Amino acid sequence: MSWNEVPWMQRSSPTSTLIRLCDRILQSGDLTSIVVDVAAEFGVPNCQLASRHSQGWQTVASRGEWDGPLPISQLVSAIDRDSALFSKSGPNGNVILSPTASKEQHALLLSGPRLSQEQLSEALAVARVLGRRLDQLAVLNSSVRRVDQLRATMRLARSFAGETETQRLLEQIATDASRLLGADRASIFIWDREQRQLVACPALGVEGGRLFLPDNKGIVGDVIHSRKPVIVDQAYSDPRFDQGVDKKSGYTTRNLLCVPLFDANDDCLGAFELINKLNGDFTTEDLIALEDFGVAVATAITNTRELENLVRNNTQLTEQVKNRVNIIGESPAVIALRSTIDRLATTDLPVLILGESGTGKEVAATALHHQGSRASRPFVAVNCAALTESLLESELFGHEKGAFTDAHAMHIGKFELAEGGTLFLDEIGDMTLGGQAKLLRVLEQKVVTRVGGVQQIPVNVRVVAATNANLADMVRDKKFRQDLYFRLSVVTLELPPLRERPEDIVPLARFFLDRFCRDAKRKHLAFSPDAEKRLQMHQWPGNVRELRNLMERIAFLAQGTRVEVDDLAFILSPKRSDFDDLAEGIGLAEATNSFQSEYIKRAVKRMQGNMSDAAEFLGLHRSNLYRKMRQLGMEVDDVKP
């Protein structure tokens, strides 16, 4: 039997038209068409569907015109008693008022001259069915609004991902939340636990757009400590509400909705507040929507703050690195080196840096990186001497999980880590021939393949190599690949040893000593004249590294207010002395003459060939210096640089 075959639905049944009307009501979503059908069923010219709100009663759908105001007292009576009422011979004719029993208070009003009291039961039945349909439509409309809000929330969350500053993000969130949820204003409160205060942003009407409040006062304070949302319909009637902000700004807060914000660890970040619902009061539906929106907001705030910290730390670290890669010195060799680095920094040419151990090859490589267009990208250093061939391949190119016995996880290689930046290959001369071949292939093809993998990964890296070995001799001895040598040495920088630029020793010593004094949290130390002379006359076999280490020891261990010769006594290592270059078995006179000759050469070089200054430095008259040189068999041309 189909629904239409049910006896109640047959036209011969006295209830068929009524049941058919109820069936149409349960299938319709148009309230106007429903009241038109109801009016036709009861044969009346007027049919009204009224709804009760906080501001009173209003008509939500009608057929015909109601003469005069709605009968409020009768409507209230019908709703309160949950009973249909019949009145006779009013300005609108006979009237039936029937409650719908819907969750939201609605009533059905019928009026017409032929309306009779006998139709009360039918009106009550139709109103009941209409009430169920109104509840269904309310749930449906609520679900539709919720879906629309969730979609809008997802769209907004995607837009939040592009914001990199917390202040602008909070302002954008407040604007979007007000528009999405129909509020006049919105504010986000960030909880500063250490300072025990709330930072409100944006705070309209407050200078700077930020407001600082104690975290234990007001409605927001109650929300973050209780971790529960709050709806306030009459703000000024709530004892927790602080009217001070309204008085200062001239704004009037009527009602508000406030929910707590939580991070991924369920720690309270702060609170999200909506102020003054544009239409009516805030509802439970608004609360749920704001909590959903708050999830995206909390995530965006957390990510943006972390990004800000990363950017801030990266900027600080970059500045610290830049400050520590200064190439100190005014010797002709250092001036020329700085000039060359300035020119090379703007290019992507491979650079080979040569020099003895401790001359500052990594400092030069770092300067190349930080003065160029790749400064904002990584600088990755690899010591090739410390790696075997198999380990070198894994370190440079990476490996996949399970590529070998101990490969328990995927490992990203240095080439990938340095993407867009600079890869510094220190001690390149110590790389095995097999490792050289693999490195050459990557440099030529600009792709890497992880150990145990098959995917080719493009890389954009500037390669700077360094060594203290003579690569040209190693190429001749077949210990270094010629093709790799030519690939790396497009431009070659040679760093002079410190002993060949004695005029840079004191400036370097002062630079390092000032830095380490700051690290040691002590006042600046100056050098005595004798201490400066002692520094200049030392051979510095460890070059700048040796000088740097010496200054670090002095900064932390020196007792006086300035550096004296005695503080430098331990720079003469017992394993090395200035006489190590003298042949064994020579006489004292010959050894003395050899030492004096070397000492005079250094003094003249230190004074850049000025014989008068060199004589003063040695504590001699100029004529006595020439006499001593003749006694030692030295010519002026032999000592001048």
C-alpha positions as CSV (number, residue, x, y, z in Angstrom):
1,M,0.0,0.0,0.0
2,S,1.4,3.4,-1.0
3,W,0.9,6.6,1.0
4,N,-1.7,7.9,-1.4
5,E,-3.7,4.6,-1.0
6,V,-4.1,5.0,2.8
7,P,-7.8,5.4,3.5
8,W,-7.2,8.7,5.3
9,M,-5.8,10.2,2.1
10,Q,-8.9,9.3,0.0
11,R,-11.1,12.3,-0.9
12,S,-14.1,10.5,0.6
13,S,-12.4,10.7,4.0
14,P,-13.4,13.8,6.0
15,T,-9.8,14.2,7.2
16,S,-8.1,13.8,3.8
17,T,-7.6,17.5,3.1
18,L,-6.3,18.1,6.6
19,I,-3.8,15.2,6.4
20,R,-2.7,16.3,2.9
21,L,-2.1,19.8,4.3
22,C,0.0,18.4,7.1
23,D,2.0,16.3,4.6
24,R,2.7,19.4,2.5
25,I,3.8,21.3,5.5
26,L,6.3,18.6,6.5
27,Q,7.8,18.8,3.0
28,S,7.9,22.5,2.5
29,G,10.6,25.0,3.4
30,D,8.7,28.1,2.3
31,L,6.8,29.6,5.3
32,T,4.8,31.9,3.0
33,S,3.5,29.1,0.9
34,I,2.6,27.2,4.1
35,V,0.5,29.9,5.5
36,V,-1.2,30.4,2.2
37,D,-2.1,26.7,2.2
38,V,-3.3,26.9,5.8
39,A,-5.5,29.9,5.0
40,A,-7.0,28.0,2.0
41,E,-7.7,24.9,4.1
42,F,-9.6,26.9,6.8
43,G,-11.3,29.1,4.2
44,V,-10.1,32.4,5.8
45,P,-8.6,35.5,4.2
46,N,-6.0,36.1,6.9
47,C,-3.3,33.7,8.2
48,Q,-0.3,34.9,10.3
49,L,2.7,33.1,11.7
50,A,4.1,35.1,14.6
51,S,7.3,34.7,16.5
52,R,8.3,35.8,20.0
53,H,11.6,37.6,20.4
54,S,13.3,39.5,23.2
55,Q,12.0,42.8,21.7
56,G,8.4,41.4,21.4
57,W,6.2,39.7,18.8
58,Q,6.6,40.0,15.1
59,T,5.1,38.4,12.0
60,V,7.5,36.0,10.1
61,A,5.0,34.9,7.3
62,S,1.5,36.0,6.4
63,R,-1.4,35.7,4.0
64,G,-3.6,38.8,4.0
65,E,-3.4,41.9,6.2
66,W,-3.9,41.9,9.9
67,D,-6.0,44.8,11.1
68,G,-4.3,46.5,13.9
69,P,-1.5,45.3,16.3
70,L,-1.1,41.6,17.1
71,P,-3.1,40.5,20.2
72,I,-0.1,40.2,22.4
73,S,-1.9,39.2,25.6
74,Q,-3.8,36.5,23.8
75,L,-0.6,35.2,22.2
76,V,1.2,35.1,25.5
77,S,-1.8,33.3,27.1
78,A,-1.8,30.7,24.3
79,I,1.9,30.1,24.6
80,D,1.9,29.9,28.3
81,R,-1.2,27.6,28.5
82,D,-0.1,25.6,25.4
83,S,-3.7,25.8,24.2
84,A,-5.6,27.1,21.2
85,L,-7.9,30.1,21.7
86,F,-11.0,31.2,19.8
87,S,-12.4,34.7,19.9
88,K,-15.5,36.0,18.1
89,S,-16.4,39.2,16.2
90,G,-13.2,41.1,16.6
91,P,-11.9,43.8,14.1
92,N,-10.4,40.9,12.1
93,G,-13.5,38.7,12.4
94,N,-13.5,35.4,14.2
95,V,-9.9,34.5,15.4
96,I,-8.1,31.3,16.3
97,L,-4.7,31.5,18.0
98,S,-2.8,28.3,18.3
99,P,0.7,27.6,19.7
100,T,3.0,25.6,17.6
101,A,4.9,24.0,20.5
102,S,8.2,24.8,18.6
103,K,11.4,25.3,20.5
104,E,11.4,28.9,19.4
105,Q,8.0,30.3,20.5
106,H,5.7,30.6,17.4
107,A,1.9,31.0,17.1
108,L,-0.5,30.5,14.2
109,L,-3.2,33.2,13.8
110,L,-6.3,32.5,11.7
111,S,-9.0,35.2,11.1
112,G,-12.2,35.3,9.0
113,P,-16.0,35.6,9.2
114,R,-16.7,31.9,8.6
115,L,-14.1,30.7,11.2
116,S,-15.8,28.6,13.9
117,Q,-15.0,27.2,17.3
118,E,-15.4,23.7,15.9
119,Q,-12.2,24.3,13.9
120,L,-10.0,24.6,17.1
121,S,-8.9,21.0,17.1
122,E,-8.0,21.1,13.4
123,A,-6.1,24.4,13.9
124,L,-4.3,22.9,16.9
125,A,-3.2,19.9,14.9
126,V,-2.0,21.9,12.0
127,A,-0.1,24.2,14.3
128,R,1.6,21.2,16.0
129,V,2.7,19.9,12.7
130,L,3.9,23.3,11.7
131,G,5.9,23.6,14.9
132,R,7.7,20.3,14.2
133,R,8.5,21.7,10.7
134,L,9.8,24.9,12.2
135,D,12.1,23.0,14.5
136,Q,13.3,20.9,11.5
137,L,14.0,24.1,9.5
138,A,15.7,25.7,12.4
139,V,18.1,22.7,12.7
140,L,18.6,22.6,9.0
141,N,19.3,26.4,8.8
142,S,21.6,26.1,11.7
143,S,23.5,23.3,10.0
144,V,23.7,25.3,6.8
145,R,25.0,28.3,8.7
146,R,27.5,26.2,10.5
147,V,28.8,24.6,7.3
148,D,29.0,28.1,5.7
149,Q,30.9,29.4,8.8
150,L,33.3,26.4,8.8
151,R,34.0,26.9,5.1
152,A,34.6,30.6,5.7
153,T,36.8,29.7,8.7
154,M,38.9,27.4,6.5
155,R,39.2,30.1,3.8
156,L,40.3,32.6,6.5
157,A,42.7,30.1,8.0
158,R,44.5,29.8,4.6
159,S,44.8,33.6,4.4
160,F,46.3,33.7,8.0
161,A,49.1,31.3,6.8
162,G,50.5,34.1,4.7
163,E,50.9,36.6,7.5
164,T,54.3,36.9,9.1
165,E,53.7,39.5,11.8
166,T,51.6,38.9,14.9
167,Q,50.2,42.5,15.2
168,R,48.9,42.5,11.6
169,L,47.6,38.9,12.0
170,L,45.6,39.9,15.1
171,E,44.1,42.9,13.4
172,Q,43.1,40.8,10.4
173,I,41.6,38.1,12.6
174,A,39.5,40.7,14.5
175,T,38.2,42.2,11.3
176,D,37.3,38.8,9.8
177,A,35.7,37.5,13.0
178,S,33.5,40.5,13.3
179,R,32.3,40.1,9.7
180,L,31.9,36.4,9.9
181,L,29.9,36.3,13.2
182,G,28.0,39.5,12.9
183,A,29.6,41.5,15.7
184,D,30.6,45.2,15.9
185,R,34.1,44.6,17.3
186,A,36.5,41.8,18.2
187,S,39.7,41.6,20.2
188,I,42.2,38.9,20.8
189,F,43.9,38.8,24.3
190,I,47.4,37.2,24.5
191,W,48.2,35.9,27.9
192,D,51.7,36.9,29.2
193,R,52.1,34.5,32.1
194,E,55.4,35.8,33.2
195,Q,54.2,39.4,33.5
196,R,50.7,38.2,34.7
197,Q,49.0,40.4,32.2
198,L,46.8,40.2,29.1
199,V,47.7,42.1,25.9
200,A,44.6,43.0,23.9
201,C,44.9,43.6,20.2
202,P,43.4,45.4,18.4
203,A,42.2,47.7,21.2
204,L,40.2,50.4,19.3
205,G,40.3,53.8,20.8
206,V,43.5,53.0,22.7
207,E,46.7,54.7,21.6
208,G,48.9,52.2,19.8
209,G,46.0,49.8,19.4
210,R,47.2,47.6,22.3
211,L,45.8,47.4,25.8
212,F,47.5,45.8,28.8
213,L,45.3,44.4,31.6
214,P,45.9,42.3,34.7
215,D,45.2,38.7,34.1
216,N,43.1,38.2,37.2
217,K,40.4,40.8,36.6
218,G,37.4,41.2,34.3
219,I,35.5,38.8,32.2
220,V,38.5,37.8,30.1
221,G,40.5,37.1,33.2
222,D,37.7,34.8,34.4
223,V,37.7,33.0,31.0
224,I,41.4,32.2,30.8
225,H,41.6,31.0,34.4
226,S,38.4,28.9,34.3
227,R,39.1,27.8,30.7
228,K,35.4,28.1,30.0
229,P,33.5,30.4,27.5
230,V,31.2,33.2,28.6
231,I,28.1,34.8,27.1
232,V,27.1,38.2,28.7
233,D,23.8,39.6,27.5
234,Q,23.9,42.8,29.6
235,A,27.6,43.8,30.1
236,Y,27.0,46.7,32.5
237,S,24.9,44.4,34.8
238,D,27.8,41.9,35.1
239,P,30.0,42.7,38.1
240,R,33.0,41.2,36.4
241,F,32.8,43.8,33.5
242,D,35.2,46.7,33.8
243,Q,33.6,49.9,32.4
244,G,36.8,51.8,32.5
245,V,37.8,51.1,28.9
246,D,34.4,52.2,27.7
247,K,34.6,55.4,29.6
248,K,38.0,56.2,28.1
249,S,37.1,55.3,24.6
250,G,33.5,56.6,24.6
251,Y,32.3,53.2,23.4
252,T,29.3,51.3,24.9
253,T,29.5,47.6,25.3
254,R,26.0,46.1,25.2
255,N,26.8,42.4,25.1
256,L,29.8,40.1,24.5
257,L,31.0,36.6,23.8
258,C,34.4,35.4,25.0
259,V,36.1,32.0,24.5
260,P,39.5,30.8,25.6
261,L,42.2,30.0,23.0
262,F,44.3,26.8,23.4
263,D,47.5,25.7,21.7
264,A,48.4,22.1,20.6
265,N,49.5,21.2,24.1
266,D,46.1,22.4,25.5
267,D,47.8,25.3,27.2
268,C,45.7,28.5,27.3
269,L,47.2,31.2,25.0
270,G,44.6,33.8,25.8
271,A,41.0,34.7,24.9
272,F,38.9,35.7,21.8
273,E,36.2,38.2,22.5
274,L,33.3,39.5,20.3
275,I,31.5,42.7,21.3
276,N,28.0,43.9,20.5
277,K,26.1,41.4,18.4
278,L,24.6,43.4,15.4
279,N,21.2,41.7,15.6
280,G,20.0,40.6,19.1
281,D,22.1,38.7,21.6
282,F,24.9,36.2,21.2
283,T,23.6,32.6,21.0
284,T,25.0,29.1,21.7
285,E,25.4,28.8,18.0
286,D,27.6,31.9,18.0
287,L,29.7,30.4,20.8
288,I,30.3,27.1,18.9
289,A,31.2,29.1,15.8
290,L,33.7,31.3,17.7
291,E,35.2,28.2,19.4
292,D,35.7,26.6,15.9
293,F,37.2,29.8,14.6
294,G,39.4,30.0,17.7
295,V,41.1,26.7,16.8
296,A,42.3,28.2,13.5
297,V,43.2,31.5,15.3
298,A,45.3,29.8,18.0
299,T,47.2,27.8,15.4
300,A,47.8,30.9,13.3
301,I,49.0,32.9,16.3
302,T,51.3,30.1,17.5
303,N,52.8,29.6,14.1
304,T,53.2,33.3,13.4
305,R,54.9,33.9,16.8
306,E,57.3,31.0,16.2
307,L,58.0,32.3,12.7
308,E,58.7,35.8,14.2
309,N,61.1,34.3,16.8
310,L,62.8,32.3,14.0
311,V,63.2,35.3,11.8
312,R,64.3,37.5,14.8
313,N,66.9,34.8,15.9
314,N,68.1,34.3,12.3
315,T,68.5,38.1,11.9
316,Q,70.4,38.3,15.2
317,L,72.6,35.3,14.3
318,T,73.3,36.7,10.9
319,E,74.3,40.0,12.4
320,Q,76.5,38.2,14.9
321,V,78.2,36.2,12.2
322,K,78.7,39.3,10.1
323,N,80.3,41.0,13.1
324,R,82.6,38.1,13.6
325,V,83.8,37.6,10.0
326,N,85.5,41.0,9.8
327,I,88.8,40.7,7.9
328,I,90.9,42.8,10.2
329,G,94.1,44.5,9.0
330,E,95.5,47.4,6.9
331,S,98.5,45.6,5.3
332,P,98.5,45.8,1.5
333,A,97.8,42.0,1.3
334,V,94.6,42.3,3.5
335,I,93.4,45.4,1.7
336,A,93.7,43.6,-1.6
337,L,92.0,40.5,-0.1
338,R,89.0,42.6,1.1
339,S,88.7,44.2,-2.3
340,T,88.7,40.8,-4.1
341,I,86.1,39.4,-1.7
342,D,83.8,42.4,-2.3
343,R,84.0,41.8,-6.1
344,L,83.5,38.0,-5.8
345,A,80.6,38.2,-3.3
346,T,78.3,39.5,-6.0
347,T,79.0,36.5,-8.3
348,D,78.3,32.7,-8.0
349,L,81.8,31.7,-9.2
350,P,83.5,28.8,-7.4
351,V,86.3,30.0,-5.2
352,L,89.4,28.1,-4.0
353,I,91.0,29.6,-0.9
354,L,94.6,28.7,-0.2
355,G,96.6,29.4,2.9
356,E,98.4,27.9,5.9
357,S,96.4,26.5,8.7
358,G,94.9,29.2,10.9
359,T,95.1,32.0,8.3
360,G,91.3,32.5,8.3
361,K,90.1,30.5,5.3
362,E,86.7,29.9,6.8
363,V,86.4,33.5,7.7
364,A,87.1,34.5,4.1
365,A,84.5,32.0,2.9
366,T,81.9,33.3,5.4
367,A,82.6,36.8,4.2
368,L,82.0,35.8,0.6
369,H,78.7,34.3,1.7
370,H,77.4,37.1,3.9
371,Q,78.4,40.0,1.5
372,G,76.6,38.4,-1.5
373,S,73.0,37.8,-2.6
374,R,72.9,34.4,-0.8
375,A,73.4,35.9,2.7
376,S,69.8,35.1,3.7
377,R,70.3,31.4,2.8
378,P,72.4,28.8,4.7
379,F,76.1,28.7,5.0
380,V,77.2,25.0,5.6
381,A,80.7,24.0,6.3
382,V,82.2,20.5,5.9
383,N,85.6,19.4,7.0
384,C,86.6,16.9,4.4
385,A,89.6,15.7,6.3
386,A,87.4,14.3,9.1
387,L,85.4,12.0,6.8
388,T,86.1,8.7,5.2
389,E,85.0,8.2,1.5
390,S,81.9,6.3,2.5
391,L,80.9,8.7,5.2
392,L,81.7,11.7,3.0
393,E,79.2,10.5,0.4
394,S,76.5,10.2,3.1
395,E,77.3,13.6,4.6
396,L,77.4,15.5,1.3
397,F,74.6,13.8,-0.6
398,G,72.5,12.2,2.2
399,H,71.1,8.7,2.4
400,E,67.8,7.0,2.4
401,K,66.4,4.9,5.3
402,G,67.8,1.4,5.1
403,A,70.6,2.4,2.6
404,F,73.1,0.6,4.9
405,T,73.2,-1.2,8.2
406,D,73.0,1.9,10.5
407,A,70.7,3.9,8.3
408,H,67.7,3.9,10.6
409,A,66.3,7.1,9.2
410,M,66.6,9.3,6.1
411,H,69.5,11.8,6.3
412,I,69.6,15.1,4.4
413,G,73.0,15.8,2.9
414,K,74.9,19.0,3.2
415,F,74.2,19.9,-0.5
416,E,70.5,19.9,0.3
417,L,70.9,21.7,3.6
418,A,72.8,24.5,1.8
419,E,70.1,24.9,-0.9
420,G,70.2,28.5,-2.2
421,G,73.3,29.2,0.0
422,T,77.0,28.4,0.2
423,L,78.7,25.0,0.8
424,F,82.2,25.4,2.2
425,L,84.5,22.4,1.7
426,D,87.4,22.8,4.1
427,E,90.6,20.7,3.7
428,I,89.5,19.7,0.2
429,G,93.0,18.4,-0.5
430,D,92.4,15.5,2.0
431,M,89.4,14.1,0.1
432,T,90.0,10.7,-1.4
433,L,90.1,10.2,-5.2
434,G,86.8,8.4,-5.1
435,G,85.2,11.2,-3.2
436,Q,86.6,13.7,-5.7
437,A,85.0,11.9,-8.6
438,K,81.6,11.9,-6.9
439,L,81.9,15.6,-6.0
440,L,82.9,16.5,-9.5
441,R,79.8,14.8,-11.0
442,V,77.6,16.8,-8.6
443,L,79.3,20.1,-9.5
444,E,78.9,19.4,-13.2
445,Q,75.4,18.1,-13.2
446,K,74.0,20.2,-10.3
447,V,72.0,17.2,-9.0
448,V,72.5,14.9,-6.1
449,T,71.3,11.3,-5.5
450,R,71.1,10.1,-1.9
451,V,72.9,6.9,-1.0
452,G,70.4,4.1,-1.5
453,G,68.1,6.3,-3.5
454,V,67.3,6.8,-7.2
455,Q,65.7,10.2,-7.3
456,Q,67.9,13.0,-8.6
457,I,67.5,16.1,-6.5
458,P,68.5,19.5,-8.2
459,V,70.7,21.7,-6.0
460,N,71.5,25.4,-6.2
461,V,74.6,25.9,-4.2
462,R,77.7,28.0,-4.4
463,V,80.8,25.9,-3.6
464,V,83.8,27.5,-1.9
465,A,86.7,25.1,-1.2
466,A,89.8,25.6,1.0
467,T,93.1,23.8,1.7
468,N,96.5,24.3,3.2
469,A,98.0,21.9,0.7
470,N,99.6,22.7,-2.6
471,L,96.9,21.4,-5.0
472,A,99.0,22.0,-8.1
473,D,101.7,19.7,-6.8
474,M,99.1,17.2,-5.8
475,V,97.7,17.3,-9.3
476,R,101.2,16.6,-10.8
477,D,101.6,13.7,-8.3
478,K,98.2,12.3,-9.3
479,K,96.8,12.7,-5.8
480,F,94.2,15.2,-6.8
481,R,92.0,15.2,-9.9
482,Q,93.0,17.8,-12.4
483,D,89.4,18.3,-13.7
484,L,88.1,18.9,-10.2
485,Y,91.0,21.3,-9.5
486,F,90.0,23.3,-12.6
487,R,86.4,23.2,-11.6
488,L,87.1,24.5,-8.1
489,S,89.8,27.0,-8.9
490,V,87.9,29.3,-11.2
491,V,89.0,32.0,-8.8
492,T,91.8,31.5,-6.3
493,L,92.3,33.5,-3.1
494,E,95.7,33.1,-1.3
495,L,95.7,34.2,2.3
496,P,99.1,35.4,3.5
497,P,100.5,33.9,6.8
498,L,100.4,36.3,9.8
499,R,104.3,36.5,9.9
500,E,104.3,38.1,6.5
501,R,102.0,41.0,7.6
502,P,103.3,42.0,11.1
503,E,101.6,45.4,10.8
504,D,98.2,43.5,11.2
505,I,99.2,41.7,14.4
506,V,98.4,44.4,16.9
507,P,95.1,45.5,15.3
508,L,94.0,41.8,15.2
509,A,95.1,41.3,18.8
510,R,93.0,44.4,19.9
511,F,90.0,43.1,18.0
512,F,90.1,39.7,19.5
513,L,90.9,41.0,23.0
514,D,87.9,43.4,22.9
515,R,85.6,40.6,21.9
516,F,86.7,38.2,24.6
517,C,86.7,40.9,27.3
518,R,83.0,41.4,26.5
519,D,82.5,37.6,26.7
520,A,84.4,37.5,30.0
521,K,82.3,40.5,31.2
522,R,85.4,42.5,32.2
523,K,86.6,46.0,31.3
524,H,88.7,46.7,28.2
525,L,92.3,45.7,28.4
526,A,95.1,47.7,26.6
527,F,98.5,46.5,25.6
528,S,101.7,48.0,27.0
529,P,104.2,49.1,24.4
530,D,106.5,46.3,25.3
531,A,103.7,43.8,25.0
532,E,102.9,45.1,21.5
533,K,106.6,44.7,20.5
534,R,106.6,41.2,21.8
535,L,103.5,40.3,19.8
536,Q,105.0,41.7,16.6
537,M,108.3,39.8,17.0
538,H,106.7,36.4,17.5
539,Q,106.7,34.0,14.5
540,W,103.0,33.0,14.9
541,P,103.3,29.5,13.4
542,G,99.6,29.0,14.1
543,N,98.8,32.3,12.4
544,V,95.5,34.1,13.3
545,R,94.1,31.1,15.1
546,E,97.1,31.1,17.5
547,L,96.7,34.9,18.1
548,R,93.0,34.5,18.7
549,N,93.5,31.7,21.2
550,L,96.1,33.7,23.0
551,M,93.8,36.7,23.3
552,E,91.0,34.5,24.7
553,R,93.4,33.1,27.4
554,I,94.5,36.6,28.3
555,A,90.9,38.0,28.5
556,F,89.9,35.3,31.0
557,L,93.2,34.9,32.9
558,A,95.1,38.2,32.9
559,Q,95.1,39.8,36.4
560,G,96.0,43.4,35.7
561,T,94.3,46.3,34.0
562,R,96.5,46.1,30.9
563,V,98.4,43.4,29.1
564,E,102.1,43.3,30.0
565,V,105.0,41.3,28.5
566,D,104.8,38.8,31.4
567,D,101.2,38.0,30.4
568,L,102.5,36.9,27.0
569,A,105.3,34.6,28.4
570,F,103.4,31.4,27.6
571,I,103.2,32.2,23.8
572,L,106.7,30.7,23.6
573,S,105.7,27.1,23.6
574,P,108.4,24.8,25.0
575,K,108.0,22.7,21.8
576,R,108.9,25.7,19.6
577,S,111.3,28.6,19.9
578,D,112.7,31.3,17.6
579,F,115.9,29.3,17.2
580,D,114.2,26.2,15.7
581,D,115.3,27.3,12.2
582,L,119.0,27.5,13.2
583,A,121.1,24.5,12.1
584,E,122.4,22.2,14.8
585,G,126.1,22.3,15.7
586,I,126.8,25.9,14.8
587,G,128.8,28.1,17.1
588,L,127.4,30.7,19.4
589,A,128.7,33.7,17.4
590,E,127.2,32.4,14.2
591,A,123.9,31.7,16.0
592,T,123.9,35.2,17.5
593,N,124.6,36.8,14.1
594,S,121.8,34.7,12.5
595,F,119.3,35.8,15.1
596,Q,120.2,39.4,14.9
597,S,119.9,39.4,11.1
598,E,116.4,37.8,11.3
599,Y,115.4,40.2,14.0
600,I,116.5,43.3,12.0
601,K,114.6,42.0,8.9
602,R,111.4,41.7,10.9
603,A,111.7,45.1,12.4
604,V,112.3,46.8,9.0
605,K,109.4,44.9,7.5
606,R,107.2,45.9,10.4
607,M,108.0,49.5,9.7
608,Q,107.3,49.0,6.0
609,G,110.9,49.7,5.0
610,N,111.4,52.9,6.9
611,M,114.9,52.6,8.3
612,S,114.6,55.4,10.8
613,D,111.4,53.9,12.3
614,A,113.0,50.5,12.4
615,A,116.1,51.9,14.2
616,E,113.8,53.6,16.8
617,F,111.8,50.4,17.2
618,L,115.1,48.5,17.9
619,G,116.3,51.1,20.3
620,L,119.3,52.2,18.0
621,H,120.4,55.3,16.3
622,R,119.9,55.1,12.5
623,S,123.7,55.2,11.9
624,N,124.2,52.5,14.4
625,L,121.6,50.3,12.7
626,Y,123.5,50.7,9.4
627,R,126.8,49.9,11.1
628,K,125.3,46.7,12.7
629,M,123.9,45.6,9.3
630,R,127.3,46.1,7.7
631,Q,128.9,44.0,10.5
632,L,126.4,41.2,9.8
633,G,126.9,41.4,6.0
634,M,123.4,42.7,5.3
635,E,122.4,45.1,2.5
636,V,119.6,47.6,2.7
637,D,117.9,46.0,-0.4
638,D,117.9,42.6,1.4
639,V,115.7,43.8,4.3
640,K,113.3,46.2,2.6
641,P,110.0,44.6,1.5
